[in-house]
Amino acid sequence: MDDHSLEEFRRRWQEELAQSQALRRRRRPEAAERRPRRPEVAPGRGEQASGYLALAQGLLEGAGRPPAATSLSRGDRQEAASRSRSPPVREAPGGGEQLVDQLIRDLNEMDDVPFFDIQLPYELAINIFQYLDRRELGRCAQVSKTWKVIAEDEVLWYRLCRREGHLPESSISDYSCWKLILQECRAREHMLRTNWKNRKGAVSELEHIPDAVLCDVHSHDGVVVAGYTSGDVRVWDTRTWDYMAPFLESECEEDEPGMQPYVSFVRINSSLAVAAYEDGFLNIWDLKTGKYPIHRFEHDARIQALALSKEDVTIATASAFDVVMLYPNDEGCWQIAAEFEVQKLVDYLEIVPDTERYPVAIATAGDLVYLLKAEDSARTLHYVYGQPVTCLDVSSSQVAFGVKSLGWVYEGNKGEGLLKKTVWNSYLWLQDQWECSLRPSKHNCPSAMCSWILVYSLEAERCLSKLGNALGDFTCVNLRDSPPHLMVSGNMDRRVRIHDLRTDKIALSLSAHQLGVSAVQMDDWKIVSGGEEGLVSVWDYRMNEKLWEAHSRHPVRHVSFNSHSLITAHVPYERVVRNSDLDNFATHRRHRGLIHAYQFAVDQLALQSPLPVCRSSCDIMATYNYDLALAFPYESV
């Protein structure tokens, strides 16, 4: 408080003390002599504070006005001064000035302790406390009894639990103590992170089809779908350890049984499973109704790309030079929501998440990038002549794709069409090609042929960032699952890179795979990458170190993980069964592809599980971890 307020407070306090003392002198002049002496009480926890300590305690407990002043003897004042935190002071004449000075001194020592008046509405206090985190709520609960009641309100801890991402689908009435629920969720999160780092958990190989080769794999929230060369489509639910997957029937009529066309692409979300075949047919299954398709769509040519929205039931397909969006109406009948015509064959196709009214998709066709809105015609988002797009990923507001830096730039949406030739890069490229032709060597590399990752804004339809500048082609990029302002990519130059979208720089570069990176995903602390040589690596990018790795023969084409599980798929290059001997398990694993499901929530594993799960009983050493918990079990022939 300022000097003027302090002086006014002292003056009013002295007046009240003087009036009170004068009134007591007139009514009880000899009360002090007749009053019996109090017995000595050792200072303890239950002892009541006296004098000015009662005034300060009353203010801290929320009292609006100080209690009535009482006369104190000399012995009581000295005893109270010895119990207080402030050192005892000499008694001034009159006694009242000393009491005020001591109270002001104690309040000045407690300037950093905030307190509310008891008349503050409870709802208003809850609205103020809702902006605090768990540490600040714990500190506020130690201030006073009133603050403890407010800081431990169930509404605050329920909101805090939802804010940290725990139990997003629960309501406040599901549990009686949300503070304890948050502690349990954080303990479980710490256990899962420890299991990820120490390679502690279980792994299972999903059951294969003996007479078929794996073609494509996709997963969503622990549910896996796979397509094979035999035309079969299987679904596994790894959340319940149900690996006896049912077949999804195609209902196609073939002249020769068992000679169904290959499965080109498979996609799955929380409610649908979609499969595209080599003959242009598209089957859609509802995961809740059964194993027979609810809709069958036919294209005139082979399906080049397939996309399924993670949030709703929008499906996009690309066949020949047409892109079709499918969506069910209010009655459940599937219909064509939009159809677009492009200039080249589509290579990559993704649906933009969280679109409000109409579905939006991004398609790449060679060196063209299209923005496809259901209520509008196809628009060219990016065009560089002679620079094909090598990878694609989208988020709700941005799109990222990898290109090369040599070519002609076309800007068609910003006014007149302009062709800007990069003369200097072309000159450097021709010069390097001429030098390489004179001195052939495997180390010669054109300096101008560098690859980039371009990040575009979907709302403004313009380039926001140009990242990378690598010699190899970018083979994969993950923008949707990455933390805010970060993006991870994989390149054929063996490196995994983390890009900072705020500074347009590379935050971290890891030498990961010898034959190039084929799949990558990251979260707030780790990276899981897959390579063309079949190696799956787990990295702690905050410490810049590799945690563990697992190897298989075929390239890693799919990587998907959450806090407690990891799904990897090794898809072979060749889709031909080399050996018809179905009893040879080694031949199958070598040539027909594998799907692995890793489970790190070991507290949920059944002890009598029928699955061939290996667990380690050896102690964890401080050096390299050779934990056998993720060792592959021996298969019975």
C-alpha positions in Angstrom: 0.0 0.0 0.0 1.1 3.6 -0.6 2.2 6.0 2.2 -1.1 7.9 2.3 -3.1 4.7 2.7 -0.8 3.5 5.4 -1.0 6.6 7.4 -4.8 6.7 7.1 -4.9 3.0 8.3 -2.7 3.8 11.3 -4.7 6.8 12.3 -8.1 5.0 12.2 -6.7 2.0 14.0 -5.2 4.1 16.8 -8.6 5.9 17.2 -10.4 2.6 17.5 -7.9 1.2 20.0 -8.1 4.4 22.1 -11.9 4.3 22.2 -11.9 0.7 23.2 -9.4 1.1 26.0 -11.2 4.1 27.4 -14.5 2.2 27.4 -12.9 -0.8 29.2 -11.4 1.5 31.9 -14.7 3.0 32.7 -16.6 -0.4 33.0 -13.9 -2.6 34.5 -11.2 -0.6 36.2 -9.9 -3.5 38.3 -10.6 -6.4 35.8 -6.9 -6.9 35.2 -6.1 -7.4 38.9 -9.0 -9.8 39.6 -8.4 -11.9 36.5 -6.7 -15.2 37.4 -3.4 -16.0 35.7 -3.6 -18.4 32.8 -1.6 -21.6 33.1 1.4 -22.0 30.9 0.5 -23.9 27.7 3.2 -25.2 25.4 2.9 -23.9 21.9 1.3 -26.6 19.8 -0.7 -27.2 16.7 -4.1 -26.7 18.3 -3.2 -23.5 20.2 -5.3 -20.4 19.4 -3.5 -17.4 18.3 -3.9 -14.2 20.4 -3.6 -10.5 19.8 -2.5 -9.2 16.5 -1.8 -12.8 15.3 -5.6 -13.3 15.5 -6.1 -10.2 13.4 -3.7 -11.5 10.7 -5.2 -15.0 10.8 -8.7 -13.6 10.5 -7.6 -11.7 7.4 -6.0 -14.8 5.8 -9.2 -16.8 6.5 -11.3 -14.3 4.6 -12.7 -12.1 7.4 -13.9 -8.8 6.0 -13.2 -6.7 9.1 -10.7 -7.3 12.0 -12.2 -8.7 15.2 -12.8 -6.4 18.2 -9.6 -5.5 20.0 -9.0 -6.8 23.5 -6.7 -5.5 26.1 -3.5 -7.4 26.6 -1.3 -7.5 29.6 2.4 -7.0 29.3 3.1 -10.7 29.7 0.6 -11.7 27.0 2.1 -9.3 24.6 5.6 -10.6 25.2 4.4 -14.2 24.8 2.6 -13.4 21.5 5.6 -11.6 20.2 7.8 -14.5 20.9 5.5 -16.9 19.0 5.2 -14.7 15.9 7.7 -14.8 13.1 8.7 -11.2 13.5 11.3 -10.5 16.2 10.0 -8.9 19.5 10.1 -5.2 19.7 10.2 -2.8 22.6 6.9 -1.6 24.1 6.0 1.9 23.3 4.0 4.1 25.6 0.3 3.6 25.2 0.5 0.1 23.8 -1.8 0.9 20.8 0.9 2.2 18.5 3.1 -0.8 19.1 0.1 -3.2 18.1 -0.5 -1.3 14.9 3.2 -1.2 14.0 3.6 -4.9 14.6 0.5 -5.7 12.5 1.7 -3.6 9.6 5.1 -5.2 9.8 3.5 -8.7 9.7 1.3 -7.8 6.8 4.3 -6.3 4.9 6.1 -9.7 5.3 3.1 -11.4 3.7 2.8 -9.2 0.6 3.3 -12.2 -1.7 0.4 -14.1 -0.2 -2.9 -13.2 -2.1 -6.3 -13.7 -0.4 -9.9 -13.2 -1.3 -12.6 -11.6 0.8 -15.1 -14.1 2.1 -17.9 -12.3 0.2 -16.4 -13.3 -3.2 -18.9 -15.5 -5.1 -17.9 -19.1 -5.4 -18.6 -19.2 -9.1 -16.4 -16.2 -9.8 -13.6 -17.9 -7.8 -14.0 -21.0 -10.0 -13.8 -19.0 -13.1 -10.5 -17.4 -11.9 -9.0 -20.7 -10.8 -9.7 -22.4 -14.1 -6.7 -20.8 -15.8 -4.3 -22.4 -13.4 -2.4 -25.6 -14.0 -2.1 -28.5 -11.6 1.0 -27.2 -9.9 -0.5 -23.8 -9.3 -3.7 -25.4 -8.0 -1.7 -27.4 -5.5 0.1 -24.2 -4.3 -3.2 -22.4 -4.0 -4.7 -25.2 -1.9 -2.0 -24.5 0.8 -3.0 -20.8 1.3 -6.1 -21.2 3.4 -9.1 -23.5 4.0 -11.2 -21.4 1.7 -8.7 -21.6 -1.1 -8.3 -25.4 -0.5 -12.0 -25.9 -1.1 -11.9 -23.9 -4.3 -8.7 -25.4 -5.6 -10.0 -29.0 -5.2 -13.3 -28.4 -6.9 -14.2 -31.3 -9.3 -15.0 -28.9 -12.1 -11.4 -27.6 -12.1 -9.8 -31.0 -12.2 -12.2 -32.3 -14.8 -11.3 -29.4 -17.1 -7.6 -29.9 -16.4 -7.9 -33.6 -17.2 -9.6 -32.8 -20.5 -7.1 -30.1 -21.3 -4.2 -32.6 -21.0 -6.0 -35.1 -23.3 -7.1 -37.7 -20.8 -10.5 -39.4 -21.1 -11.8 -37.0 -23.8 -15.2 -38.8 -24.0 -16.0 -38.9 -20.3 -18.4 -36.6 -18.5 -17.9 -35.0 -15.1 -20.4 -37.4 -13.5 -18.5 -40.5 -14.5 -16.0 -40.2 -11.6 -16.2 -38.8 -8.0 -12.6 -37.6 -7.7 -11.1 -36.2 -10.8 -7.9 -35.2 -9.1 -7.2 -38.8 -8.3 -8.2 -39.7 -11.9 -5.7 -37.2 -13.3 -2.9 -38.7 -11.1 -3.7 -42.2 -12.3 -3.7 -41.0 -16.0 -0.3 -39.3 -15.5 1.1 -42.4 -13.8 -0.1 -44.5 -16.7 1.4 -42.1 -19.3 4.7 -42.2 -17.5 4.6 -46.0 -17.5 3.9 -46.1 -21.2 6.7 -43.7 -22.0 9.1 -45.8 -19.9 8.0 -49.0 -21.8 8.6 -47.3 -25.1 12.1 -46.3 -24.1 13.0 -49.6 -22.5 11.5 -51.7 -25.2 9.2 -53.4 -22.8 6.0 -54.9 -24.1 4.7 -57.5 -26.5 4.8 -58.0 -30.2 2.6 -60.2 -32.4 2.6 -61.0 -36.1 -0.8 -60.8 -37.5 -2.1 -64.0 -39.1 -1.2 -64.2 -42.8 -3.0 -65.7 -45.8 -0.9 -68.7 -47.0 -1.5 -68.4 -50.7 -1.3 -64.6 -51.2 1.1 -61.7 -51.0 0.5 -58.6 -49.0 -0.4 -55.6 -51.2 -1.4 -52.7 -48.9 -2.0 -52.0 -45.2 -3.7 -49.2 -43.3 -4.7 -48.7 -39.7 -6.7 -46.4 -37.5 -6.7 -46.3 -33.7 -5.5 -49.9 -33.4 -7.8 -51.4 -36.1 -5.8 -52.8 -39.1 -7.0 -53.6 -42.6 -4.9 -55.5 -45.2 -5.4 -56.4 -48.8 -3.8 -59.3 -50.7 -3.1 -60.5 -54.2 -5.8 -63.1 -53.8 -8.4 -60.3 -53.5 -9.0 -61.0 -49.8 -9.4 -58.2 -47.3 -8.9 -58.8 -43.6 -9.5 -56.6 -40.5 -7.8 -57.0 -37.0 -8.7 -55.2 -33.8 -5.4 -55.0 -31.9 -7.1 -53.1 -29.0 -8.7 -56.3 -27.8 -5.9 -58.7 -29.0 -8.4 -60.2 -31.4 -6.1 -61.3 -34.2 -8.4 -63.9 -35.7 -9.5 -61.5 -38.3 -12.6 -61.9 -40.4 -12.6 -61.8 -44.1 -14.5 -58.9 -45.7 -16.4 -60.5 -48.6 -16.3 -58.7 -52.0 -19.5 -60.2 -53.5 -17.9 -60.3 -57.0 -18.9 -63.0 -59.4 -15.9 -64.6 -61.1 -15.8 -67.4 -63.7 -13.0 -69.2 -61.8 -13.2 -69.3 -58.0 -10.2 -67.8 -56.2 -9.1 -65.8 -59.2 -10.1 -62.4 -57.9 -8.2 -59.2 -58.9 -5.4 -57.8 -56.7 -6.3 -55.3 -54.0 -4.6 -52.0 -54.9 -5.4 -49.9 -51.9 -7.1 -50.3 -48.5 -8.2 -47.6 -46.1 -10.0 -47.6 -42.7 -11.4 -45.3 -40.1 -13.6 -45.6 -37.1 -16.7 -46.7 -39.0 -15.7 -47.7 -42.6 -13.3 -50.0 -44.4 -12.6 -49.4 -48.1 -10.7 -51.5 -50.7 -9.9 -50.7 -54.3 -9.1 -53.5 -56.8 -7.1 -53.7 -59.9 -10.1 -53.9 -62.2 -11.5 -50.6 -61.0 -14.0 -51.8 -58.5 -14.4 -50.2 -55.1 -16.0 -51.9 -52.1 -17.2 -50.1 -48.9 -17.9 -52.0 -45.7 -19.5 -50.8 -42.5 -17.6 -52.1 -39.6 -20.7 -52.2 -37.4 -23.1 -54.1 -39.6 -21.1 -57.0 -41.0 -18.6 -58.4 -43.4 -20.6 -57.7 -46.6 -20.1 -54.4 -48.4 -22.8 -51.8 -48.1 -21.8 -50.1 -51.4 -19.9 -51.1 -54.6 -18.7 -48.5 -57.0 -17.2 -49.2 -60.5 -14.6 -47.2 -62.4 -13.8 -47.6 -66.1 -10.1 -47.9 -65.5 -7.7 -48.9 -62.7 -7.9 -46.9 -59.5 -4.7 -44.8 -59.2 -5.3 -43.4 -55.7 -7.7 -43.8 -52.8 -8.4 -41.5 -49.8 -10.7 -41.9 -46.8 -11.4 -39.1 -44.3 -10.5 -39.9 -40.7 -13.3 -37.9 -39.2 -16.3 -38.7 -41.4 -17.4 -41.0 -44.3 -16.1 -39.0 -47.3 -14.2 -41.2 -49.8 -12.1 -39.9 -52.8 -10.9 -42.0 -55.7 -8.8 -41.3 -58.7 -9.1 -43.3 -61.9 -7.6 -42.3 -65.3 -8.1 -38.5 -65.5 -11.1 -38.3 -63.1 -11.3 -37.7 -59.4 -14.6 -38.7 -57.7 -15.8 -37.9 -54.2 -18.4 -40.2 -52.6 -20.6 -39.4 -49.7 -23.9 -40.9 -48.3 -27.0 -38.8 -48.2 -29.4 -38.5 -45.3 -31.1 -41.8 -46.2 -27.8 -43.7 -46.2 -27.6 -44.1 -50.0 -24.1 -43.4 -51.4 -23.9 -40.8 -54.2 -21.2 -38.8 -56.1 -20.7 -35.6 -54.1 -18.3 -34.1 -56.7 -16.4 -35.1 -59.8 -13.3 -33.4 -61.3 -11.2 -33.8 -64.4 -7.4 -33.4 -64.2 -4.8 -33.3 -66.9 -2.5 -36.1 -65.8 -2.8 -39.4 -63.9 -3.1 -38.8 -60.1 -0.2 -40.0 -57.9 -1.3 -38.9 -54.4 -4.7 -38.1 -53.0 -5.6 -36.8 -49.5 -8.8 -35.5 -48.0 -8.5 -32.3 -45.9 -9.7 -32.9 -42.3 -12.2 -30.7 -40.4 -13.9 -29.1 -43.4 -17.2 -27.5 -42.3 -19.6 -27.7 -45.2 -18.2 -29.3 -48.3 -15.5 -32.0 -48.6 -12.1 -30.8 -49.8 -9.3 -32.9 -51.3 -5.7 -32.4 -52.5 -4.5 -34.4 -55.5 -1.1 -34.5 -57.2 -0.6 -35.5 -60.8 3.0 -35.4 -61.9 4.1 -31.8 -61.4 0.6 -30.5 -60.8 -1.0 -30.0 -57.4 -4.8 -29.6 -57.4 -7.2 -28.1 -54.8 -10.5 -29.9 -55.2 -13.5 -28.4 -53.5 -16.9 -30.0 -53.8 -18.7 -26.8 -54.6 -16.1 -25.5 -57.1 -14.0 -26.8 -60.0 -10.5 -28.1 -59.8 -8.0 -25.4 -59.1 -4.2 -25.5 -59.6 -2.5 -24.9 -56.3 1.1 -25.4 -57.6 2.7 -26.2 -60.9 6.4 -26.6 -61.7 7.2 -28.0 -65.1 9.4 -31.0 -65.0 9.3 -31.4 -61.2 7.1 -34.3 -60.1 5.7 -34.3 -56.5 7.2 -37.1 -54.5 5.1 -37.1 -51.3 2.0 -35.4 -49.9 0.3 -34.8 -46.5 -2.4 -32.4 -45.4 -3.7 -30.8 -42.2 -6.8 -28.8 -41.6 -5.2 -25.5 -42.8 -2.0 -26.5 -44.7 -0.7 -28.9 -47.2 2.9 -30.1 -47.5 4.5 -31.9 -50.5 8.0 -32.7 -51.8 9.3 -31.4 -55.1 12.6 -30.8 -56.9 14.0 -27.3 -57.5 14.7 -27.6 -61.3 11.9 -26.6 -63.7 9.4 -24.0 -64.9 7.3 -22.2 -62.3 3.6 -21.6 -63.1 1.4 -19.2 -61.0 -2.1 -19.5 -62.4 -4.2 -18.4 -59.4 -2.6 -15.1 -58.8 -3.5 -13.3 -62.0 -1.9 -13.9 -65.4 -0.2 -17.2 -66.1 3.6 -16.7 -65.8 6.3 -19.1 -66.8 9.5 -18.3 -65.0 12.5 -20.4 -65.9 15.2 -20.9 -63.3 18.1 -20.2 -65.7 20.8 -20.3 -63.1 19.8 -23.7 -61.9 19.5 -25.0 -65.4 23.0 -23.7 -66.2 24.4 -25.4 -63.1 22.6 -28.6 -63.9 23.9 -28.7 -67.5 27.4 -27.9 -66.3 27.3 -30.7 -63.7 26.0 -33.1 -66.3 28.8 -32.3 -68.6 31.4 -32.7 -65.9 29.9 -36.0 -64.8 30.0 -37.3 -68.4 33.7 -36.4 -68.6 34.6 -37.9 -65.2 32.0 -40.5 -64.3 32.0 -41.3 -60.6 29.3 -42.4 -58.2 30.2 -39.4 -56.0 29.3 -36.8 -58.7 26.0 -35.2 -58.0 24.4 -32.2 -59.7 24.4 -29.4 -57.2 21.3 -27.8 -58.7 19.1 -30.9 -58.5 18.0 -30.4 -54.9 14.6 -31.4 -53.4 12.4 -29.2 -51.3 9.2 -29.4 -49.3 6.7 -26.7 -50.0 4.1 -25.8 -47.4 1.0 -24.1 -48.8 -1.9 -22.4 -47.0 -5.2 -23.8 -48.0 -7.1 -20.6 -47.2 -4.8 -18.2 -48.9 -3.7 -20.7 -51.6 -0.1 -19.5 -51.5 3.3 -20.9 -50.5 4.2 -20.3 -46.8 7.5 -22.1 -46.5 10.2 -23.7 -48.6 12.0 -26.3 -46.5 14.6 -29.0 -47.0 17.2 -28.3 -49.7 18.3 -32.0 -49.9 20.0 -33.9 -52.6 17.7 -36.9 -52.5 14.0 -37.1 -53.1 11.6 -36.6 -50.2 9.7 -39.9 -50.0 7.4 -39.2 -47.0 6.2 -36.3 -45.0 4.0 -36.2 -41.9 2.2 -32.9 -41.2 -1.1 -33.9 -39.7 0.2 -36.0 -36.7 3.2 -33.7 -35.9 3.2 -31.3 -32.9 2.3 -27.7 -33.6 4.8 -25.7 -35.8 6.8 -28.9 -36.5 6.9 -31.3 -39.4 8.9 -34.5 -40.0 10.0 -35.9 -43.4 12.0 -38.8 -44.8 14.4 -38.7 -47.7 16.2 -41.0 -50.0 19.5 -39.6 -48.7 19.0 -41.8 -45.6 18.0 -39.0 -43.3 15.0 -38.1 -41.2 14.5 -34.4 -40.7 12.4 -32.3 -38.3 11.4 -28.9 -39.8 10.5 -25.8 -37.8 7.7 -24.1 -39.7 8.2 -20.9 -37.7 11.8 -20.3 -38.8 11.8 -22.4 -42.0 14.8 -24.2 -40.8 15.8 -27.8 -40.1 15.6 -28.3 -36.3 17.1 -31.8 -36.3 18.6 -34.2 -38.9 19.0 -37.9 -38.1 21.0 -40.5 -40.2 18.4 -43.3 -40.1 18.3 -45.8 -42.9 20.8 -47.0 -45.4 18.5 -47.4 -48.4 16.3 -44.4 -47.7 13.3 -43.6 -45.5 9.9 -45.0 -46.6 7.6 -44.1 -43.7 7.8 -41.7 -40.7 5.7 -40.4 -37.9 6.3 -38.3 -34.8 4.7 -37.0 -31.6 5.8 -34.7 -28.8 8.9 -36.7 -27.9 9.6 -39.6 -30.3 10.0 -40.5 -34.0 9.2 -43.8 -35.5 10.7 -44.3 -39.0 10.8 -47.2 -41.5 13.3 -47.8 -44.3 13.5 -49.5 -47.6 15.8 -52.1 -46.1 13.0 -53.2 -43.7 14.3 -51.5 -40.5 12.0 -49.9 -38.0 13.7 -47.4 -35.7 12.4 -45.5 -32.7 14.1 -42.2 -31.8 14.0 -39.8 -28.8 14.5 -36.6 -30.8 14.8 -34.5 -27.6 17.9 -36.5 -26.7 19.0 -37.0 -30.3 19.5 -40.8 -29.8 18.0 -44.0 -31.1 16.1 -46.0 -28.5 15.7 -49.4 -30.3 15.1 -50.9 -33.7 13.5 -54.0 -35.3 14.2 -55.5 -38.7 12.4 -57.5 -41.4 13.1 -58.4 -45.0 10.6 -56.2 -46.9 10.4 -52.3 -47.0 8.3 -50.6 -44.4 5.3 -49.1 -46.1 3.1 -48.3 -43.1 3.9 -46.9 -39.7 1.2 -45.8 -37.2 1.4 -45.5 -33.5 -0.3 -44.0 -30.5 0.6 -43.8 -26.8 0.3 -47.5 -26.2 0.6 -49.4 -29.5 2.6 -49.5 -32.8 1.6 -51.0 -36.1 4.2 -51.6 -38.9 3.7 -53.2 -42.3 6.4 -54.7 -44.5 5.1 -54.9 -48.0 7.2 -56.6 -50.7 8.1 -55.1 -54.1 7.0 -58.2 -56.0 3.4 -59.3 -55.8 4.0 -62.8 -57.0 4.1 -66.0 -54.9 7.5 -67.6 -55.5 6.9 -70.9 -53.9 3.6 -72.9 -53.8 4.8 -74.9 -50.8 2.5 -73.6 -48.2 4.1 -75.5 -45.4 7.4 -73.7 -45.7 7.0 -70.8 -43.2 10.4 -69.3 -44.0 9.5 -68.9 -47.6 6.3 -67.1 -46.7 8.1 -64.6 -44.4 10.7 -64.0 -46.9 8.5 -63.2 -49.9 4.9 -62.4 -48.8 5.0 -59.5 -46.4 4.5 -59.1 -42.6 2.3 -57.0 -40.3 3.5 -56.5 -36.7 1.5 -55.2 -33.7 3.5 -53.9 -30.8 1.7 -53.4 -27.4 3.4 -51.3 -24.7 0.5 -51.3 -22.1 1.8 -54.3 -20.3 -0.6 -53.9 -17.4 -3.4 -54.8 -19.8 -1.9 -58.0 -21.0 -3.6 -61.2 -19.9 -1.4 -63.6 -18.2 -3.1 -66.6 -19.8 -3.2 -65.0 -23.2 -3.4 -67.5 -26.1 -1.1 -65.3 -28.2 2.6 -66.2 -28.5 3.8 -63.3 -26.4 7.4 -63.4 -25.0 8.2 -61.5 -21.8 11.5 -60.8 -20.3 12.4 -61.9 -16.8 16.0 -60.6 -16.8 17.0 -57.4 -15.1 17.4 -54.3 -17.2 21.0 -53.3 -17.4 22.3 -49.7 -17.7 24.0 -50.4 -21.0 22.4 -51.3 -24.3 19.0 -52.9 -23.7 18.8 -56.5 -24.8 15.3 -56.9 -23.4 13.5 -59.9 -24.8 10.0 -58.6 -24.3 9.8 -57.7 -28.0 11.5 -60.8 -29.3 9.6 -62.7 -31.9 8.2 -66.0 -30.8 9.0 -69.2 -32.5 6.2 -70.1 -34.9 4.8 -73.7 -35.2 5.1 -75.1 -38.7 
